[in-house]
Amino acid sequence: MFEFVRTHNRLFQFLLLVLIVPAFVLTGAYQGYRAMSDGGGGVASVDGHKITQAEWDVAQRDAVDRIRRQAPNVDVRMFDTPAMRLQSLDNLVRERVLLAAAAKANFSATPQRVLNLYLNDPQFAQFRTADGGFDKEALRIALSNQNMTVPQFEQMLRTQMEQRQVLYGIAGTAFAPAAAASSALDAMFQQREFQQQRFEAKDYASKVTPTDAEIEAYYKDPAHAAQFMSPEQASIEYVVLDLETLKKAMKPTDQQLQEYYDQNKKRYATPEERRASHILIKADKSAPAADRAAAKAKAEALLAEVKKNPASFADLARKNSQDTGSAVNGGDLDFFGRGAMVKPFEDAAFALKAGGISDVVESDFGYHIIQVTQARGGETKSFEQVRPEIEDEVKKQLAQAKFSEAAVEFTNTVYEQPDSLKPVADKLKLTVQTAQGVTRTAGPAAKGPLASPKFLEALFGNDALRNKKNTEAVDAGSSQLISGRIVTYSPAAMKPLADVTASVKEKLVARQAAALARKEGEARLAELRKAPETALADPAQLVSRAQSRDLPKPLVDAVLKAPAAKLPAVEGVDLGDQGYVVVKVTKVLGRDPVAADPARSQSQYAQAWAAAEAQAYYVALKSRFKVDVHPAAGAAEEAAASNAGN
């Protein structure tokens, strides 16, 4: 069991994350409600207990670290954003509210409940023993990889149970009456018949001609600046230390190759096989002695016939062998290797050469007469035949042995001589490679080091970027270290208007054409609202949430949300740069037959209702326990998030 845990270390790390993350998205909650910090400046408070800026920072950092551990190749910077920081604070507040409610209600999770979780929860199945017990030592080993003790983990589990208990009384008892569920599902999955009249922006493109002033104004508008930015990019040099590089430099001696061959001769031997036929006279090992003696006598009589006329073996097997599977084939068992047959049978067969016939052989099945018809394998390839293969393997082993030492030299040299990669290349016989147009984020066609997020992050770090220094030795996994340096750097910059005039004009044409389409569409909408019975040219069609028929989502939403008290109902839908569409809803029909299974849908509706009630209860708890998120705490994050989205 211990070896399994060590071998599947990453599996257990993931298992623990699955267990912990749902209730403890942020580090610190398991220490308990009573241990909430009152020190330092608070960014929020729950029931009079502060949440400090330091706690928020740690929570955010740990959330990002968890993402990095679960998905090493993901650029975690996309998660370390103002919006995510606000989400982290929301999660931290939620935990503290539930802890406060649990403490107030005196909820507690006993050690017996934790034990029941160990013994019954599928997520702990790998830690259970064959006799139905629980291997706590294996859990301890797995937890040690997370720098956590079993008591700490069990405290987290107990706190998680207490938190769940707060909301379970609401969510676990929610009831969705069948009539209410049916009414809601009818509304959700109903079909509607409608007609439409489209005003496509492309049809108005020929009617607009943006002026030079409009083109310049669009280009200079700060809201559009990102559309015309050239990305930052760099020309770089880099060196890679990996097993393949070291392997090329390895030159094993003839003696090393010969020793490897001598130690691994079995690898170069062709497995020995026999093709044999047999005659079996059955006699179970538990049969009475008299029965076994009679079976043996019969086998010996048949052996005598075989020895008189070896060519009759197949006929005798067909008539007398009690192995029904092979008897029809004259006793033929085809080719088999060692370990395929019971030991007495194998020993006898491999002791014979092709054409040889055994004496009577006793096994647990009875008595056999064996005839070997063919023998093959057993030859060992010569040293010269396998020399290229051996040389490649020995080079690989020498490279693996050299890598740790070379990695230390690589790491020290790129750090101690940061102005050039030539010293490390000369010392370890590496090649300085170059690349142009390298960006902070790897493109879809990037390969090797240029596809490594860790290397690119180091390359565009402050020291490497500003001072043109070597990056640190970046561990890219699979026994590979990389260091690089920026030779030339071009920051992100606005492209000249002359270079993007065509693009700006295209965008303006689309925008102005869409405005014309919208204007005519709105005029048509006003006409139809005065005379809703007016027919539209397009044929009527059905739509539902289950079958949107590839229609634009805003159009589907407008059709399904249109007031149905009085039909026909007419609505206008702005499709942005695509144009405008007028829809007329003419019929409201029943639930779409292709919608989800009714029983399953009702169950999902009940779950949604339970979640809504639990959320409403949580909102009430926030009020009860006086949650206060200080305005200054969230304002900067909200502003940053808003600016990032513009």
QUIKA-V949485 format. One record per helix or strand of 2 or more residues. SS is the DSSP state (helix for helix, strand for strand). FROM is the first residue (numbers start at 0). LEN is the number of residues. Records with the same first field share a line. If there is no record, write none. Layout:
BEGIN
SS: FROM-LEN ; FROM-LEN
END
This chain:
BEGIN
helix: 1-6 ; 8-13 ; 28-3 ; 32-3 ; 52-18 ; 75-3 ; 81-23 ; 110-10 ; 121-6 ; 135-9 ; 149-22 ; 177-12 ; 200-7 ; 211-9 ; 221-7 ; 242-7 ; 253-10 ; 264-4 ; 288-20 ; 309-11 ; 323-4 ; 342-9 ; 382-34 ; 421-7 ; 447-4 ; 452-7 ; 461-6 ; 496-34 ; 552-9 ; 575-3 ; 597-27 ; 630-15
strand: 41-5 ; 48-4 ; 189-11 ; 228-2 ; 232-10 ; 272-10 ; 331-6 ; 360-3 ; 365-11 ; 432-6 ; 473-2 ; 479-11 ; 492-2 ; 540-3 ; 568-6 ; 578-13 ; 627-2
END
